């Protein structure tokens, strides 16, 4: 099972994808996709790109605006990633180009939390945005759903319910619910479990895996 597939098992991510797909069906529709790093924006945008097909083109907002935005060059659906790194004027320039296209291009602005603040600064942007999809860290039940479909579907699934619960709580606490971290810990924990004859893995193993991953990242 791929990382993208695991992430989309969670209802909030599927709901965000459904909302965005609905928003871009209307010419000129404008939607926001916001969430902290690691909460699944990339997976949702990948799913949206697949659902919309060649009508959509995905690039960073800075890339869309780099050489000036020509309405005639825009696709039917503009997916503008990393929009939180832009300023209000740049967002407005892309919006105006989408509105000038015939028929109007739909626009999805994706980025981290600062994007919400940027949009709130300009009345035109506030009026233009028809839908907001906000991704948040997993609740503990969502972390457990991911682990049931990944780590506990391997040899580690032979562990007792209490032991699985303890490992799930440890992964959730270490990851602070951030989906990308949950998935990464689950993948490495599955490798450890599969290497052991009994398939047993403990919270201490999760702590050790996290320590090694943190050291490698540094």
N, C-alpha and C positions, 0 to 999 in steps of 0.2 A: 504494500500500500504506500503510495507516494505521500510526501509531506503535504502537498496541495490537497489531496483527497482527504487526508485526515482532518485538515483544518475545516474543510467545507462540511464535515459531519455535524458541526455545531449549528444550532438553529439560528443564532444571531448573524452568523456569516451568510447562511442561505437566505435569510430575510433581507440582508443588505443587498445581495445579488439580485433578488427578485425586485426590490424597490428600484434599483438603478436600471435594470432591464426595462421596467415599466416607464421610467422617466425618459429614457432616450428614444422611446418609440414615438414620442410627440416631437415634431420638428420645433426646434428652438427651446426644448426643455433644458433646464439647468439643474444639476444635482451636485451635492457634496458627499464625498466619502472621507470621513475623518477617523483617526485613531492613532494611539501611540505606536512607536516602532515595534514590530513583532506581533501585532494583534491580528494580522491577516489581510491587510489592504491589498498586498500583491496577489494573494490567492483570489480575492474577490474580483480584482481587475482582470486577472487571467480568465476567470469564469465569464466575466462580462464580454471580454474580447471574443471568446469562443462562441458565446450566445449570439452576439451581434454579427460576427463574421467580418467580411471585407468592408462593410459599411463603416467600420470603426478603425481609427488609427490611434495608437497610444504612444505618446512621447512626454517628456517632462514639459512643464509649463514654460520654463526658460527656453527650451528648444523651439517650442511653437512660436515664441515671441522674438527669438534671437535676430532674425533678419527682417522683422516687420511681418505682420500677419495679413496675408491677402485672402479675402473671402473666397475668391475663385479657386484657391488652392486647397481649401479645407474639405475633409471628408464629411459624410453625413453625420458622423458621431465623432466628436473630439474628446479623447481621453487624456487629460492633462495631469500628469503625476507630479509629485513633489511641489504642489502648488503653495505649500506653506513657506517655501524658500523665496517666493516672489514678493512683490509689493502690490498695493491696491491698483496702481496705474497699469501694471502689466496684466493683472487679471482683467481689468476693464478693457484693455486693448484686445485681448483674446475674445472676450464676450462680445464686443462690438463687431469684430470680424465674423463671429458665428451668426450674429443677428443680421449682418449685411448679406450673407450668403442666401441664394435662392435655390431651393427652399432653405429656410434657416437650418443651421447645424445645431444638433443637440450637444451639450457640453457637460462633462463630468470633471469636476475639480477634486483631486485626491491629494491628501496630505495629512500631516500631523495636526495637533490641536490648535496651533497658531493660525491655521487656516480659518477656523471659526471666528477668531478675533479679527482677522483681516477683513472678512466679509462684513462683519458687523460695523465696520468703520464707514462704509459707504452705502447710502440709502438705495442707490441703483442696484448694488449687488444684493442687498437684503430683499428687494422686491423681485429680483430676477430668479433667485434660488427657490425652486418649487419643492425640493425634497432634500432631506439630510439623512444620511445613513452613518451612524457613529458606531465604531467598533471599540469594544472595551476588553480589558483582560478577562480571562475565563473566571467564572464562578467555580467553586470546587467540584460541583456536579459536572460541569463541562470538562474540566480536566480529567475526571474519572471516565467520562464517555470516550475521550481520546485514548486514554490508557487501555480501556476495555477493547478498543478496536486495533490497538497496536501492541504495546508491551504485554498485556495480559492475554493476547491471542497467540503468544509464543509459549515456550516452555514455562515461563513465569506464571502462566495461568494455572499451573498445578499447585501453586501456593494456596494456603488457607485463605479464607475470606478476610480474617483479621490481618494477616500479613500483607495481603494485597491492599487493604485499606491503609495500613501504616505507610507503605511505599507511596501510594497515591497522595496521601497528605504531605509527605516529605517533598515529593516532586512539585506539588502545587505551591507549597510554602517557599521553596527555593526559587521557583520560577516567578513568584508573585503573580501567577495567573497569566503571564505573557505567553501566548500560544506558541510562538517560535521556540521559546526556551523549553516549554513543556514537551514539544515534539522532539527536540534535540536530546533532552535527557532520556526520553522514552526509547529513542533509537539506540543510544549507547547502553542503556540498561538491558535492552533485549539481547544485545550482543553478549553481555556478561552472563545473563541467565542461560543463554543457549550453550555457552562454553562449560557450564557446570552440569554434572550428571543429574543432580536433583532439580535443576532449574530454579533454585531458591535465590532470591535477591532481597537484601535488607535495606532499611533506611540508611545505614552506615555506608552501604555501597553507593547509594545515590549521592551522599555527601562527598564521597571520594571521587566519583565521576565528575561532579560539579567542580570540585577543586582542580582536577586535571584540565577540564575544559577552560576554566578561568585562567589557569596558568598558561595554557596554549594561546588563548586570545591575547594575553598580555605580551 
